[in-house]
């Protein structure tokens, strides 16, 4: 299953993403790119900018 996880680099997100990967899912994480993660090439990353006013429209 393809899954997009918001906030996958901190708190419960890390554990959730690890379980999803372990269960064979295709995981993408949407993150601000501030916190590093140890997922390596196991996930795709989408960098979000919550200060970009264009993205709020």
PQR file with spaces between the fields and no chain letter, atoms N, CA, C, O and H, PARSE charges and radii, in Angstrom:
ATOM       1  N    UNK     1       0.840   -1.163    0.000 -0.4000 1.5000
ATOM       2  CA   UNK     1       0.000    0.000    0.000 -0.0000 2.0000
ATOM       3  C    UNK     1       0.895    1.240    0.000  0.5500 1.7000
ATOM       4  O    UNK     1       1.933    1.251    0.662 -0.5500 1.4000
ATOM       5  N    UNK     2       0.512    2.265   -0.723 -0.4000 1.5000
ATOM       6  CA   UNK     2       1.232    3.538   -0.716 -0.0000 2.0000
ATOM       7  C    UNK     2       0.670    4.406    0.407  0.5500 1.7000
ATOM       8  O    UNK     2      -0.541    4.597    0.511 -0.5500 1.4000
ATOM       9  H    UNK     2      -0.331    2.257   -1.261  0.4000 1.0000
ATOM      10  N    UNK     3       1.561    4.927    1.244 -0.4000 1.5000
ATOM      11  CA   UNK     3       1.134    5.706    2.406 -0.0000 2.0000
ATOM      12  C    UNK     3       1.925    7.000    2.465  0.5500 1.7000
ATOM      13  O    UNK     3       3.144    7.002    2.297 -0.5500 1.4000
ATOM      14  H    UNK     3       2.546    4.773    1.159  0.4000 1.0000
ATOM      15  N    UNK     4       1.216    8.110    2.707 -0.4000 1.5000
ATOM      16  CA   UNK     4       1.833    9.410    2.937 -0.0000 2.0000
ATOM      17  C    UNK     4       1.667    9.737    4.410  0.5500 1.7000
ATOM      18  O    UNK     4       0.547    9.832    4.911 -0.5500 1.4000
ATOM      19  H    UNK     4       0.226    8.108    2.843  0.4000 1.0000
ATOM      20  N    UNK     5       2.787    9.909    5.101 -0.4000 1.5000
ATOM      21  CA   UNK     5       2.771   10.176    6.537 -0.0000 2.0000
ATOM      22  C    UNK     5       3.211   11.609    6.778  0.5500 1.7000
ATOM      23  O    UNK     5       4.306   12.003    6.376 -0.5500 1.4000
ATOM      24  H    UNK     5       3.697    9.832    4.693  0.4000 1.0000
ATOM      25  N    UNK     6       2.368   12.382    7.427 -0.4000 1.5000
ATOM      26  CA   UNK     6       2.734   13.727    7.839 -0.0000 2.0000
ATOM      27  C    UNK     6       3.354   13.630    9.227  0.5500 1.7000
ATOM      28  O    UNK     6       2.800   12.983   10.116 -0.5500 1.4000
ATOM      29  H    UNK     6       1.479   12.062    7.753  0.4000 1.0000
ATOM      30  N    UNK     7       4.506   14.276    9.410 -0.4000 1.5000
ATOM      31  CA   UNK     7       5.159   14.243   10.706 -0.0000 2.0000
ATOM      32  C    UNK     7       5.796   12.910   11.024  0.5500 1.7000
ATOM      33  O    UNK     7       5.656   12.411   12.140 -0.5500 1.4000
ATOM      34  H    UNK     7       4.955   14.802    8.687  0.4000 1.0000
ATOM      35  N    UNK     8       6.482   12.330   10.080 -0.4000 1.5000
ATOM      36  CA   UNK     8       7.059   11.005   10.290 -0.0000 2.0000
ATOM      37  C    UNK     8       8.434   10.978   10.919  0.5500 1.7000
ATOM      38  O    UNK     8       9.030    9.908   11.042 -0.5500 1.4000
ATOM      39  H    UNK     8       6.595   12.735    9.173  0.4000 1.0000
ATOM      40  N    UNK     9       8.959   12.136   11.324 -0.4000 1.5000
ATOM      41  CA   UNK     9      10.336   12.159   11.830 -0.0000 2.0000
ATOM      42  C    UNK     9      10.440   12.377   13.330  0.5500 1.7000
ATOM      43  O    UNK     9      11.547   12.410   13.868 -0.5500 1.4000
ATOM      44  H    UNK     9       8.475   13.005   11.224  0.4000 1.0000
ATOM      45  N    UNK    10       9.331   12.525   14.009 -0.4000 1.5000
ATOM      46  CA   UNK    10       9.392   12.774   15.454 -0.0000 2.0000
ATOM      47  C    UNK    10       8.285   12.025   16.175  0.5500 1.7000
ATOM      48  O    UNK    10       7.296   11.609   15.570 -0.5500 1.4000
ATOM      49  H    UNK    10       8.431   12.498   13.573  0.4000 1.0000
ATOM      50  N    UNK    11       8.468   11.862   17.469 -0.4000 1.5000
ATOM      51  CA   UNK    11       7.483   11.281   18.379 -0.0000 2.0000
ATOM      52  C    UNK    11       6.905    9.969   17.840  0.5500 1.7000
ATOM      53  O    UNK    11       7.657    9.075   17.453 -0.5500 1.4000
ATOM      54  H    UNK    11       9.271   12.199   17.960  0.4000 1.0000
ATOM      55  N    UNK    12       5.588    9.852   17.815 -0.4000 1.5000
ATOM      56  CA   UNK    12       4.978    8.584   17.385 -0.0000 2.0000
ATOM      57  C    UNK    12       5.173    8.318   15.901  0.5500 1.7000
ATOM      58  O    UNK    12       5.056    7.173   15.463 -0.5500 1.4000
ATOM      59  H    UNK    12       4.978   10.578   18.130  0.4000 1.0000
ATOM      60  N    UNK    13       5.469    9.348   15.118 -0.4000 1.5000
ATOM      61  CA   UNK    13       5.654    9.170   13.674 -0.0000 2.0000
ATOM      62  C    UNK    13       6.792    8.235   13.328  0.5500 1.7000
ATOM      63  O    UNK    13       6.693    7.450   12.386 -0.5500 1.4000
ATOM      64  H    UNK    13       5.564   10.278   15.473  0.4000 1.0000
ATOM      65  N    UNK    14       7.881    8.318   14.093 -0.4000 1.5000
ATOM      66  CA   UNK    14       9.032    7.451   13.838 -0.0000 2.0000
ATOM      67  C    UNK    14       8.627    5.984   13.971  0.5500 1.7000
ATOM      68  O    UNK    14       8.957    5.161   13.118 -0.5500 1.4000
ATOM      69  H    UNK    14       7.961    8.956   14.859  0.4000 1.0000
ATOM      70  N    UNK    15       7.920    5.671   15.036 -0.4000 1.5000
ATOM      71  CA   UNK    15       7.506    4.289   15.270 -0.0000 2.0000
ATOM      72  C    UNK    15       6.500    3.820   14.217  0.5500 1.7000
ATOM      73  O    UNK    15       6.547    2.679   13.757 -0.5500 1.4000
ATOM      74  H    UNK    15       7.652    6.340   15.729  0.4000 1.0000
ATOM      75  N    UNK    16       5.599    4.717   13.851 -0.4000 1.5000
ATOM      76  CA   UNK    16       4.602    4.367   12.838 -0.0000 2.0000
ATOM      77  C    UNK    16       5.271    4.081   11.499  0.5500 1.7000
ATOM      78  O    UNK    16       4.967    3.080   10.851 -0.5500 1.4000
ATOM      79  H    UNK    16       5.561    5.643   14.225  0.4000 1.0000
ATOM      80  N    UNK    17       6.177    4.955   11.087 -0.4000 1.5000
ATOM      81  CA   UNK    17       6.869    4.768    9.810 -0.0000 2.0000
ATOM      82  C    UNK    17       7.689    3.479    9.833  0.5500 1.7000
ATOM      83  O    UNK    17       7.687    2.731    8.856 -0.5500 1.4000
ATOM      84  H    UNK    17       6.425    5.769   11.613  0.4000 1.0000
ATOM      85  N    UNK    18       8.382    3.213   10.927 -0.4000 1.5000
ATOM      86  CA   UNK    18       9.153    1.965   11.030 -0.0000 2.0000
ATOM      87  C    UNK    18       8.263    0.740   10.867  0.5500 1.7000
ATOM      88  O    UNK    18       8.638   -0.212   10.182 -0.5500 1.4000
ATOM      89  H    UNK    18       8.384    3.821   11.722  0.4000 1.0000
ATOM      90  N    UNK    19       7.094    0.754   11.486 -0.4000 1.5000
ATOM      91  CA   UNK    19       6.163   -0.376   11.358 -0.0000 2.0000
ATOM      92  C    UNK    19       5.646   -0.509    9.928  0.5500 1.7000
ATOM      93  O    UNK    19       5.528   -1.617    9.406 -0.5500 1.4000
ATOM      94  H    UNK    19       6.790    1.527   12.042  0.4000 1.0000
ATOM      95  N    UNK    20       5.340    0.620    9.302 -0.4000 1.5000
ATOM      96  CA   UNK    20       4.857    0.588    7.918 -0.0000 2.0000
ATOM      97  C    UNK    20       5.914    0.001    6.990  0.5500 1.7000
ATOM      98  O    UNK    20       5.603   -0.826    6.132 -0.5500 1.4000
ATOM      99  H    UNK    20       5.435    1.520    9.727  0.4000 1.0000
ATOM     100  N    UNK    21       7.161    0.427    7.161 -0.4000 1.5000
ATOM     101  CA   UNK    21       8.259   -0.100    6.349 -0.0000 2.0000
ATOM     102  C    UNK    21       8.416   -1.597    6.600  0.5500 1.7000
ATOM     103  O    UNK    21       8.549   -2.383    5.662 -0.5500 1.4000
ATOM     104  H    UNK    21       7.414    1.098    7.858  0.4000 1.0000
ATOM     105  N    UNK    22       8.400   -1.978    7.869 -0.4000 1.5000
ATOM     106  CA   UNK    22       8.562   -3.384    8.246 -0.0000 2.0000
ATOM     107  C    UNK    22       7.486   -4.261    7.616  0.5500 1.7000
ATOM     108  O    UNK    22       7.729   -5.422    7.287 -0.5500 1.4000
ATOM     109  H    UNK    22       8.291   -1.339    8.631  0.4000 1.0000
ATOM     110  N    UNK    23       6.278   -3.683    7.449 -0.4000 1.5000
ATOM     111  CA   UNK    23       5.174   -4.429    6.870 -0.0000 2.0000
ATOM     112  C    UNK    23       5.115   -4.329    5.340  0.5500 1.7000
ATOM     113  O    UNK    23       4.152   -4.782    4.722 -0.5500 1.4000
ATOM     114  H    UNK    23       6.080   -2.740    7.716  0.4000 1.0000
ATOM     115  N    UNK    24       6.151   -3.733    4.735 -0.4000 1.5000
ATOM     116  CA   UNK    24       6.284   -3.749    3.287 -0.0000 2.0000
ATOM     117  C    UNK    24       5.552   -2.648    2.536  0.5500 1.7000
ATOM     118  O    UNK    24       5.382   -2.748    1.321 -0.5500 1.4000
ATOM     119  H    UNK    24       6.934   -3.365    5.238  0.4000 1.0000
ATOM     120  N    UNK    25       5.117   -1.604    3.225 -0.4000 1.5000
ATOM     121  CA   UNK    25       4.404   -0.517    2.563 -0.0000 2.0000
ATOM     122  C    UNK    25       5.371    0.445    1.883  0.5500 1.7000
ATOM     123  O    UNK    25       6.532    0.556    2.279 -0.5500 1.4000
ATOM     124  H    UNK    25       5.255   -1.523    4.212  0.4000 1.0000
ATOM     125  N    UNK    26       4.889    1.130    0.872 -0.4000 1.5000
ATOM     126  CA   UNK    26       5.627    2.163    0.144 -0.0000 2.0000
ATOM     127  C    UNK    26       5.327    3.488    0.852  0.5500 1.7000
ATOM     128  O    UNK    26       4.250    4.057    0.677 -0.5500 1.4000
ATOM     129  H    UNK    26       3.946    1.040    0.551  0.4000 1.0000
ATOM     130  N    UNK    27       6.283    3.978    1.651 -0.4000 1.5000
ATOM     131  CA   UNK    27       6.037    5.112    2.545 -0.0000 2.0000
ATOM     132  C    UNK    27       6.700    6.381    2.029  0.5500 1.7000
ATOM     133  O    UNK    27       7.870    6.379    1.646 -0.5500 1.4000
ATOM     134  H    UNK    27       7.158    3.516    1.793  0.4000 1.0000
ATOM     135  N    UNK    28       5.932    7.463    2.026 -0.4000 1.5000
ATOM     136  CA   UNK    28       6.455    8.807    1.787 -0.0000 2.0000
ATOM     137  C    UNK    28       6.183    9.609    3.043  0.5500 1.7000
ATOM     138  O    UNK    28       5.121    9.480    3.651 -0.5500 1.4000
ATOM     139  H    UNK    28       4.981    7.465    2.337  0.4000 1.0000
ATOM     140  N    UNK    29       7.156   10.451    3.441 -0.4000 1.5000
ATOM     141  CA   UNK    29       6.928   11.309    4.595 -0.0000 2.0000
ATOM     142  C    UNK    29       6.933   12.762    4.153  0.5500 1.7000
ATOM     143  O    UNK    29       7.796   13.190    3.387 -0.5500 1.4000
ATOM     144  H    UNK    29       8.019   10.556    2.947  0.4000 1.0000
ATOM     145  N    UNK    30       5.964   13.507    4.644 -0.4000 1.5000
ATOM     146  CA   UNK    30       5.880   14.942    4.397 -0.0000 2.0000
ATOM     147  C    UNK    30       6.457   15.616    5.632  0.5500 1.7000
ATOM     148  O    UNK    30       5.939   15.453    6.737 -0.5500 1.4000
ATOM     149  H    UNK    30       5.263   13.159    5.266  0.4000 1.0000
ATOM     150  N    UNK    31       7.525   16.368    5.442 -0.4000 1.5000
ATOM     151  CA   UNK    31       8.264   16.947    6.554 -0.0000 2.0000
ATOM     152  C    UNK    31       8.765   18.342    6.197  0.5500 1.7000
ATOM     153  O    UNK    31       8.850   18.703    5.023 -0.5500 1.4000
ATOM     154  H    UNK    31       7.946   16.500    4.544  0.4000 1.0000
ATOM     155  N    UNK    32       9.091   19.111    7.214 -0.4000 1.5000
ATOM     156  CA   UNK    32       9.677   20.422    6.969 -0.0000 2.0000
ATOM     157  C    UNK    32      11.155   20.314    6.629  0.5500 1.7000
ATOM     158  O    UNK    32      11.761   21.294    6.195 -0.5500 1.4000
ATOM     159  H    UNK    32       9.022   18.818    8.168  0.4000 1.0000
ATOM     160  N    UNK    33      11.744   19.140    6.821 -0.4000 1.5000
ATOM     161  CA   UNK    33      13.151   18.937    6.491 -0.0000 2.0000
ATOM     162  C    UNK    33      14.093   19.438    7.567  0.5500 1.7000
ATOM     163  O    UNK    33      15.295   19.560    7.328 -0.5500 1.4000
ATOM     164  H    UNK    33      11.252   18.344    7.174  0.4000 1.0000
ATOM     165  N    UNK    34      13.569   19.731    8.747 -0.4000 1.5000
ATOM     166  CA   UNK    34      14.391   20.250    9.839 -0.0000 2.0000
ATOM     167  C    UNK    34      15.010   19.106   10.643  0.5500 1.7000
ATOM     168  O    UNK    34      16.192   19.148   10.986 -0.5500 1.4000
ATOM     169  H    UNK    34      12.593   19.632    8.941  0.4000 1.0000
ATOM     170  N    UNK    35      14.213   18.095   10.936 -0.4000 1.5000
ATOM     171  CA   UNK    35      14.660   16.970   11.739 -0.0000 2.0000
ATOM     172  C    UNK    35      15.170   15.854   10.831  0.5500 1.7000
ATOM     173  O    UNK    35      14.478   15.419    9.911 -0.5500 1.4000
ATOM     174  H    UNK    35      13.254   18.060   10.657  0.4000 1.0000
ATOM     175  N    UNK    36      16.388   15.402   11.104 -0.4000 1.5000
ATOM     176  CA   UNK    36      16.925   14.301   10.300 -0.0000 2.0000
ATOM     177  C    UNK    36      16.246   12.996   10.716  0.5500 1.7000
ATOM     178  O    UNK    36      15.676   12.896   11.803 -0.5500 1.4000
ATOM     179  H    UNK    36      16.951   15.755   11.852  0.4000 1.0000
ATOM     180  N    UNK    37      16.315   12.022    9.853 -0.4000 1.5000
ATOM     181  CA   UNK    37      15.731   10.720   10.168 -0.0000 2.0000
ATOM     182  C    UNK    37      16.709    9.631    9.770  0.5500 1.7000
ATOM     183  O    UNK    37      17.687    9.889    9.068 -0.5500 1.4000
ATOM     184  H    UNK    37      16.778   12.103    8.970  0.4000 1.0000
ATOM     185  N    UNK    38      16.444    8.420   10.216 -0.4000 1.5000
ATOM     186  CA   UNK    38      17.324    7.286    9.946 -0.0000 2.0000
ATOM     187  C    UNK    38      16.686    6.278    8.992  0.5500 1.7000
ATOM     188  O    UNK    38      17.066    5.107    8.972 -0.5500 1.4000
ATOM     189  H    UNK    38      15.650    8.211   10.786  0.4000 1.0000
ATOM     190  N    UNK    39      15.716    6.739    8.201 -0.4000 1.5000
ATOM     191  CA   UNK    39      15.014    5.830    7.298 -0.0000 2.0000
ATOM     192  C    UNK    39      15.807    5.523    6.032  0.5500 1.7000
ATOM     193  O    UNK    39      15.526    4.542    5.344 -0.5500 1.4000
ATOM     194  H    UNK    39      15.408    7.690    8.217  0.4000 1.0000
ATOM     195  N    UNK    40      16.790    6.353    5.727 -0.4000 1.5000
ATOM     196  CA   UNK    40      17.598    6.132    4.527 -0.0000 2.0000
ATOM     197  C    UNK    40      16.751    6.115    3.268  0.5500 1.7000
ATOM     198  O    UNK    40      15.870    6.956    3.089 -0.5500 1.4000
ATOM     199  H    UNK    40      17.018    7.149    6.287  0.4000 1.0000
ATOM     200  N    UNK    41      17.016    5.170    2.411 -0.4000 1.5000
ATOM     201  CA   UNK    41      16.290    5.095    1.135 -0.0000 2.0000
ATOM     202  C    UNK    41      14.981    4.310    1.263  0.5500 1.7000
ATOM     203  O    UNK    41      14.331    4.013    0.260 -0.5500 1.4000
ATOM     204  H    UNK    41      17.731    4.486    2.556  0.4000 1.0000
ATOM     205  N    UNK    42      14.600    3.976    2.495 -0.4000 1.5000
ATOM     206  CA   UNK    42      13.356    3.225    2.707 -0.0000 2.0000
ATOM     207  C    UNK    42      12.106    4.066    2.513  0.5500 1.7000
ATOM     208  O    UNK    42      11.013    3.525    2.343 -0.5500 1.4000
ATOM     209  H    UNK    42      15.128    4.217    3.309  0.4000 1.0000
ATOM     210  N    UNK    43      12.261    5.397    2.536 -0.4000 1.5000
ATOM     211  CA   UNK    43      11.109    6.287    2.362 -0.0000 2.0000
ATOM     212  C    UNK    43      11.425    7.355    1.322  0.5500 1.7000
ATOM     213  O    UNK    43      12.585    7.649    1.036 -0.5500 1.4000
ATOM     214  H    UNK    43      13.149    5.836    2.674  0.4000 1.0000
ATOM     215  N    UNK    44      10.373    7.920    0.771 -0.4000 1.5000
ATOM     216  CA   UNK    44      10.500    9.095   -0.077 -0.0000 2.0000
ATOM     217  C    UNK    44      10.185   10.296    0.813  0.5500 1.7000
ATOM     218  O    UNK    44       9.378   10.181    1.735 -0.5500 1.4000
ATOM     219  H    UNK    44       9.430    7.681    1.003  0.4000 1.0000
ATOM     220  N    UNK    45      10.803   11.434    0.552 -0.4000 1.5000
ATOM     221  CA   UNK    45      10.587   12.626    1.365 -0.0000 2.0000
ATOM     222  C    UNK    45       9.998   13.753    0.536  0.5500 1.7000
ATOM     223  O    UNK    45      10.444   14.029   -0.578 -0.5500 1.4000
ATOM     224  H    UNK    45      11.459   11.527   -0.197  0.4000 1.0000
ATOM     225  N    UNK    46       8.989   14.396    1.099 -0.4000 1.5000
ATOM     226  CA   UNK    46       8.395   15.584    0.500 -0.0000 2.0000
ATOM     227  C    UNK    46       8.625   16.708    1.505  0.5500 1.7000
ATOM     228  O    UNK    46       8.118   16.657    2.626 -0.5500 1.4000
ATOM     229  H    UNK    46       8.626   14.171    2.003  0.4000 1.0000
ATOM     230  N    UNK    47       9.393   17.729    1.104 -0.4000 1.5000
ATOM     231  CA   UNK    47       9.705   18.826    2.002 -0.0000 2.0000
ATOM     232  C    UNK    47       8.617   19.892    1.875  0.5500 1.7000
ATOM     233  O    UNK    47       8.328   20.385    0.785 -0.5500 1.4000
ATOM     234  H    UNK    47       9.805   17.771    0.194  0.4000 1.0000
ATOM     235  N    UNK    48       8.023   20.232    3.020 -0.4000 1.5000
ATOM     236  CA   UNK    48       6.948   21.222    3.078 -0.0000 2.0000
ATOM     237  C    UNK    48       7.442   22.514    3.708  0.5500 1.7000
ATOM     238  O    UNK    48       8.313   22.491    4.578 -0.5500 1.4000
ATOM     239  H    UNK    48       8.257   19.831    3.905  0.4000 1.0000
ATOM     240  N    UNK    49       6.893   23.633    3.276 -0.4000 1.5000
ATOM     241  CA   UNK    49       7.219   24.931    3.852 -0.0000 2.0000
ATOM     242  C    UNK    49       5.925   25.556    4.360  0.5500 1.7000
ATOM     243  O    UNK    49       5.155   26.123    3.584 -0.5500 1.4000
ATOM     244  H    UNK    49       6.185   23.651    2.569  0.4000 1.0000
ATOM     245  N    UNK    50       5.691   25.451    5.653 -0.4000 1.5000
ATOM     246  CA   UNK    50       4.433   25.964    6.190 -0.0000 2.0000
ATOM     247  C    UNK    50       4.381   27.487    6.228  0.5500 1.7000
ATOM     248  O    UNK    50       3.328   28.052    6.526 -0.5500 1.4000
ATOM     249  H    UNK    50       6.316   24.990    6.283  0.4000 1.0000
ATOM     250  N    UNK    51       5.483   28.164    5.936 -0.4000 1.5000
ATOM     251  CA   UNK    51       5.495   29.626    5.883 -0.0000 2.0000
ATOM     252  C    UNK    51       5.235   30.164    4.487  0.5500 1.7000
ATOM     253  O    UNK    51       5.136   31.377    4.302 -0.5500 1.4000
ATOM     254  H    UNK    51       6.338   27.705    5.694  0.4000 1.0000
ATOM     255  N    UNK    52       5.125   29.279    3.503 -0.4000 1.5000
ATOM     256  CA   UNK    52       4.886   29.676    2.114 -0.0000 2.0000
ATOM     257  C    UNK    52       3.393   29.989    1.958  0.5500 1.7000
ATOM     258  O    UNK    52       2.560   29.084    1.995 -0.5500 1.4000
ATOM     259  H    UNK    52       5.206   28.294    3.654  0.4000 1.0000
ATOM     260  N    UNK    53       3.067   31.244    1.787 -0.4000 1.5000
ATOM     261  CA   UNK    53       1.663   31.666    1.689 -0.0000 2.0000
ATOM     262  C    UNK    53       0.968   31.079    0.465  0.5500 1.7000
ATOM     263  O    UNK    53      -0.244   30.868    0.483 -0.5500 1.4000
ATOM     264  H    UNK    53       3.744   31.979    1.757  0.4000 1.0000
ATOM     265  N    UNK    54       1.722   30.815   -0.592 -0.4000 1.5000
ATOM     266  CA   UNK    54       1.124   30.220   -1.805 -0.0000 2.0000
ATOM     267  C    UNK    54       0.571   28.833   -1.535  0.5500 1.7000
ATOM     268  O    UNK    54      -0.414   28.424   -2.150 -0.5500 1.4000
ATOM     269  H    UNK    54       2.707   30.985   -0.607  0.4000 1.0000
ATOM     270  N    UNK    55       1.196   28.107   -0.620 -0.4000 1.5000
ATOM     271  CA   UNK    55       0.729   26.751   -0.336 -0.0000 2.0000
ATOM     272  C    UNK    55      -0.530   26.737    0.521  0.5500 1.7000
ATOM     273  O    UNK    55      -1.145   25.684    0.692 -0.5500 1.4000
ATOM     274  H    UNK    55       1.996   28.439   -0.120  0.4000 1.0000
ATOM     275  N    UNK    56      -0.921   27.877    1.058 -0.4000 1.5000
ATOM     276  CA   UNK    56      -2.110   27.954    1.909 -0.0000 2.0000
ATOM     277  C    UNK    56      -3.385   28.221    1.120  0.5500 1.7000
ATOM     278  O    UNK    56      -4.479   28.177    1.682 -0.5500 1.4000
ATOM     279  H    UNK    56      -0.421   28.732    0.919  0.4000 1.0000
ATOM     280  N    UNK    57      -3.259   28.496   -0.169 -0.4000 1.5000
ATOM     281  CA   UNK    57      -4.431   28.809   -0.995 -0.0000 2.0000
ATOM     282  C    UNK    57      -5.128   27.571   -1.440  0.5500 1.7000
ATOM     283  O    UNK    57      -6.135   27.648   -2.143 -0.5500 1.4000
ATOM     284  H    UNK    57      -2.370   28.532   -0.626  0.4000 1.0000
